[in-house]
């Protein structure tokens, strides 16, 4: 009942480091709420079952009061995370034995922390690549025709082809082609 679930939450919070929970919450937060572990002012397990854990995190947020003055507040976000290896559907017996469930969830949280570290490292690499690309793009834009060896058979495209090229360029500059553009830019500049 409530007492056994409360003791389970308490036991989990005592057994898992805040840093670990912060990494898990940051790595598994929805895309629109991309969080960094150092941003979180608090993190707690608020609900757990055999398949999921829900983490409540507090994140500083800038807001304005009625006089449009900046006010520092915190926003609480709920981050639901599926356990990588759901615990069995064994029911808690009348004695309130939650040891097996605690152990299972702790193993899952350890796995989630390992996955979170990998995700956060990947996110960091992608951000660094994005920053590198932002530095390279102006160089690519300033790349002039006279810097290239254009073949003698090259001709200026008629206006209808030019419009088609502009359309293709806009399609290729959409987010879904960003990785390919990054690779092309890095390959061209190296």
N, C-alpha and C positions, 0 to 999 in steps of 0.2 A: 504494500500500500504506500501511502505518502511517507510514512516513517522510513521504510526501507529505501525508497527512491531518494529521500533526503540524505540518508546515511551514505548511499552510493555516490551521490554528487559530492558530498563532503569528503569521502574517501578519495575520489578521483582528484579533486582540487588539491588535496594534501599530497598526492602522489606524483602529480605532473607539474613541471615547472611552468611558471608564467611565460617565460621566454618561448618554450615549446608551444604552448597554446597560442601565443601571439603569432608565431610563424605559421601555424596551421590556419588560423583565422585569416591572416594576410594572403596566404597562398590560395585558399579555397573560397575567398570572398567573390561574389559575383563581379564580372568584368567591369560593370559600371561603377563599382565601389572599390577600385583598385587601392589596396591598402599596403603600407609598409609597416613592418613590425615596430619600428621606432616611433611611428605615429600614434600607436595605441596607448592610451592612458590607463586602461584597465581591460582585463579579459577574464571571463568566467564561463564555466560550463553551466548552462541553465536547464538543459534537458538532455536526457540520454535514454536510448533504448537499444535493443539488440542490433539495429541496423544503422542508427544515426546518432550524431552528437550535435547539439546546437550550442554555439558559443555566442555570448553577448560581449560586444566590444564597445569601448568608449573612444571616440575620436574627437579631437579638438575641431571646432568649427567657428569660423568668423561670421558673425551676424551683426545686425544693427538694431539699436533700440529705437524708441519712438522719436527720438531727436536726431536720428541718423548717425549716432555716434557708434564707433566700433565696440562690440561686446564679444568677449571670448566665452564661448559656450562649449559644451560637449554634446555630441550626438551619439546615441546608442544605436548600434546596428546588430541585427541578428544574423549570424552566419551558420546556416545548416550545412553539415558535412556528412556524407555517407561514409560508413566504415568500410575499409577495403575488404575486410573479411568479416561479414556479419556474424554475430554470435548466435549460437543455437537458440532455438525457440523454447528451450527448457524454462519452465516456469519457476518462479521463486516459491519455495515451499513455505509452509506456515511459520517456520522458525525465522523467516526473513533472511535466509542464507543468500547473500549477494556476492560471496567471495569468487565464485566461478565467473560471474558476469563482470565483476570488477577486473579480474585478471584478463579476461578476454578484451574488454574495452581498453585497458592499459596497453596491451599488445598492439591493438589497432591504433591507438593514439601515438605509439612509438613509430609505427609504420607511416602514419600520416605526417609525423614530424620529419621523417626522412624524405618522404615525397615532397613535403613543403619546402625543405631546403633546396631540393633540385629545382622545383618550380621557381622559387625566388631567385636562384642563381641564373636560370634561363631568362627570367624577366629582366634581371640586371644586364645580362649580355645583350638582350634585344634593345634595351634602352641605350646602352653604349653604342650599339650599331646604329640606332636611329640618330643619336647625337653626331656620330661620325658622318653619317649620310647627310645630315643638315649642314655640316661643314663642307662636304664635297659638292653638294648641289650647286652652290654659286659658281664654283670652278667649272662645272659642266655647262652651266648656262652661259658662261663667258668664253666658252670654247668657240673660236671663230672659224669660219670656213677656210680662211687662208692658213690656219694651223693644220688643216687636213690636206692630204694629197688626194684630191678628187680626180677620178678618171676623166680622160678627155671626152668620153662619150656621154658624160653626165650632162643632163639638160634640166632647165628649170621646169617644174611641173606646171601644167595648165591649172587654172583656178579651180576647176571642179575636182581635180586630183588633190589639190592643195587643201580644199575643204574636207575631203575624205581623210587625208593624212591628219588634219587637226582633230577630226572625230576619233580616229584610232588612237592618237596621242592622248586625248582626254580619257578614253577607255583604259588605256594602259597605265594611266596615272591614278586610277582608282585604288583604294586600299587593298583589294584582293591581289593586286600585282606588285605590292610594295616590296615583298621579299625578292622577287626577280629583279626589280629596279635597283634595289640595294646591291645585289650580287653583280649586276652589270656595272654599276657605278664604281664599286670597289675594284672589280676586275679591270676596268678601264683606267682607273687612276693609279693602279699599282704597277 
